[in-house]
């Protein structure tokens, strides 16, 4: 029986990863959760992990409630368990330390925490070379790229193209300053957490995915593109040097890329299962009814400046992506709390990037610059 640990078990990716594990019959040895103790309790009752971690604020309560399970307050301890695979789904920079710990022990990591690769891509590859681990992407776009590249040579790739739905504001309102958090949280095709939903509406999520693709596959940023695709059926395309174009299509449901990421990390191949074991709530993709109209548009970069800010951070390199990520987290949280306007989000990020220290990338500098960027973002918010 294959063994898994899930980092971020009570989030969207975590709960769907447990659905895959339930369907496959995989053994769950560790769960790292946040503050959703009610959901964690149900997960513990079903999967009987040997170790769980929770946010320090609810540690004592969780320890009393889950008295028959070992409870800790550090997800790195869950990542250190000797499981075959770790699903890295803790959002934001908080997911970096446990992802690092998993790679240090040579684990196979199904990576949904894009921030780890965005802020520490070269360092992550150093860990893989030193300890012999493996990363398979879980994001739908990067899973699509991964599958398009199976059997291909990266030297023959001309361009990687990831798609964006365009979010809820692709065509309106004309004045984005009118946008409220409630409006921005209504994504047209995907059900996600609040932070990534706002990032999807500003296209910052796509910018982070561009940086992730850049670091995952080693292609220059000039060869990683974005197209708007409202139907969310084409998840990525790969253009080759000879002019051929390969595309990956699938329904807009995360269980398929999660399943591929876990199975690929465990076996290095697709799971040879019965077609009737397809993820629940995923319609069979056989009649292509949802794919009869497929549209692709260029991004309106003036309307969505966050995408170019991500490219700028990637071209600067060093710790600039760290500052980008931190400033975005602070600005999005301020917007969700109605402290700033929607259009202020890229303004805060741009100012932080302009002032970012010129430092080389290291594990130490990541956390130094992250703290600086968060503090500077707060200063800008209240200036």
JOQUICOR-V593829 format. One record per pair of residues at least 24 apart in sequence whose ideal C-beta (glycine too) atoms are under 8 Angstrom apart, sorted by the first residue. I is the first residue (numbers start at 1). J is the second residue. If there is no record, write none. Layout:
BEGIN
i = <I,I>
j = <J,J>
END
This chain:
BEGIN
i = <1,1,1,2,2,2,2,2,3,3,3,3,3,3,3,4,4,4,4,4,4,4,4,5,5,5,5,5,5,5,5,5,5,5,5,6,6,6,6,6,6,7,7,7,7,7,7,7,7,7,7,7,7,7,7,8,8,8,8,8,8,8,8,8,8,8,9,9,9,9,10,10,10,10,10,11,11,11,11,12,12,12,12,13,13,13,13,13,13,14,14,15,16,16,16,17,17,17,17,17,18,18,19,19,19,20,20,20,20,20,21,21,22,23,23,23,24,24,24,24,26,29,29,30,30,30,30,31,32,32,32,32,32,34,37,37,37,40,41,41,44,50,51,51,51,52,53,53,76,79,79,80,83,84,84,85,85,85,85,85,86,87,87,87,87,87,88,88,88,88,89,89,91,91,91,91,92,92,92,93,93,93,93,93,96,96,99,100,100,100,102,103,103,103,103,103,104,105,105,106,106,106,107,107,108,108,108,108,108,108,109,109,109,109,109,110,110,110,110,110,110,110,110,111,111,111,111,111,112,112,112,112,114,114,114,114,114,115,115,117,117,117,117,118,118,118,118,118,118,118,119,119,119,119,119,120,120,120,121,121,121,121,121,122,122,123,123,123,123,124,125,134,135,135,136,136,136,136,136,137,137,137,137,138,138,138,138,139,139,139,140,140,140,140,140,140,141,141,141,141,142,142,142,142,142,143,143,143,143,143,143,144,144,144,144,144,145,145,145,145,145,145,146,146,147,147,148,148,148,148,148,148,149,149,152,152,154,154,154,156,156,156,157,157,157,157,157,157,157,158,158,158,158,159,159,159,159,159,159,160,160,160,160,160,160,160,160,160,160,161,161,161,161,161,161,161,161,162,162,162,162,162,162,162,162,162,162,163,163,163,163,163,163,163,163,163,163,164,164,164,164,164,164,164,164,165,165,165,165,165,165,165,165,166,166,166,166,167,167,167,167,168,169,169,170,170,176,176,176,177,177,177,178,179,179,179,180,180,181,181,181,184,184,188,189,189,189,189,190,190,190,194,195,195,195,198,198,198,198,199,199,199,202,202,202,202,202,203,203,203,203,204,204,204,204,204,204,204,206,206,206,207,207,207,207,207,207,207,208,208,210,210,210,210,211,211,211,211,214,221,221,221,226,226,227,227,227,227,228,228,228,228,229,229,229,229,230,230,231,231,231,231,231,233,233,233,234,234,249,249,250,251,251,251,251,253,253,253,255,255,255,255,256,305,305,306,306,306,309,309,309,309,312,313,316,316,317,318,318,318,318,319,319,319,319,319,319,319,319,320,320,322,322,322,322,322,323,323,323,323,323,323,323,324,324,324,325,326,326,326,326,326,326,327,327,327,327,327,327,329,330,330,330,330,330,331,331,334,339,340,348,348,348,351,351,352,352,352>
j = <25,26,27,26,27,84,85,266,27,28,29,82,83,84,85,28,29,83,84,85,86,87,262,29,30,31,32,78,79,81,83,85,86,87,102,30,31,32,86,87,89,32,75,78,79,86,87,88,89,90,95,98,99,102,113,32,33,34,87,88,89,90,91,95,112,113,33,40,43,89,34,36,39,40,43,89,90,91,193,191,192,193,254,87,89,112,138,254,258,87,89,39,254,255,258,87,89,110,258,262,43,47,255,279,280,255,258,259,262,279,47,262,46,277,279,280,262,263,271,273,262,81,83,78,79,81,83,78,75,78,79,90,98,90,61,62,65,66,65,66,69,81,77,78,81,78,77,78,101,105,107,105,107,108,266,109,110,262,265,266,110,112,138,258,261,262,112,113,116,138,113,138,115,193,195,196,195,325,329,119,325,326,329,370,120,366,124,124,127,363,133,127,128,131,133,135,131,131,133,131,132,133,133,134,133,134,135,136,265,266,133,134,135,136,265,136,137,138,258,261,262,264,265,135,136,137,138,261,138,139,258,261,139,142,208,209,212,208,325,211,212,215,216,208,211,212,215,321,324,325,321,322,325,366,370,361,363,366,211,212,214,215,216,215,361,361,362,363,366,215,215,265,216,265,260,261,262,264,265,212,216,257,261,254,257,258,261,209,212,257,235,250,252,254,256,257,209,213,235,236,209,212,213,216,236,235,248,256,257,260,261,235,236,248,250,257,213,216,217,236,238,248,260,264,248,260,236,237,238,246,247,248,217,238,238,240,217,218,219,240,241,242,217,219,223,238,239,240,241,223,239,240,241,219,223,224,225,238,239,213,217,219,223,224,225,236,237,238,239,224,225,226,227,236,237,238,239,206,209,210,213,224,225,226,227,235,236,226,227,228,229,232,234,235,236,237,296,200,203,206,226,227,228,229,299,189,190,200,228,229,230,231,232,228,229,230,297,200,201,202,203,201,201,303,228,230,303,342,343,341,342,343,342,341,342,343,338,342,335,336,338,335,342,230,230,231,232,252,232,252,254,336,329,332,333,332,335,336,345,306,328,332,304,306,342,345,346,299,304,306,307,306,307,309,310,328,345,349,299,307,310,306,307,308,309,310,311,324,310,325,307,310,311,314,310,313,314,321,314,311,314,315,299,307,296,297,298,299,296,297,298,299,294,295,296,297,295,297,290,291,293,294,295,290,291,294,294,296,285,291,285,282,283,285,290,279,281,282,279,280,281,282,282,346,350,345,346,349,346,349,350,353,353,353,353,356,361,358,359,360,361,356,357,359,360,361,365,366,369,353,356,365,366,369,370,373,352,353,356,369,370,372,373,349,352,353,370,352,369,370,373,374,377,352,353,373,374,376,377,374,373,374,377,378,381,377,381,381,381,381,377,380,381,376,380,376,377,380>
END
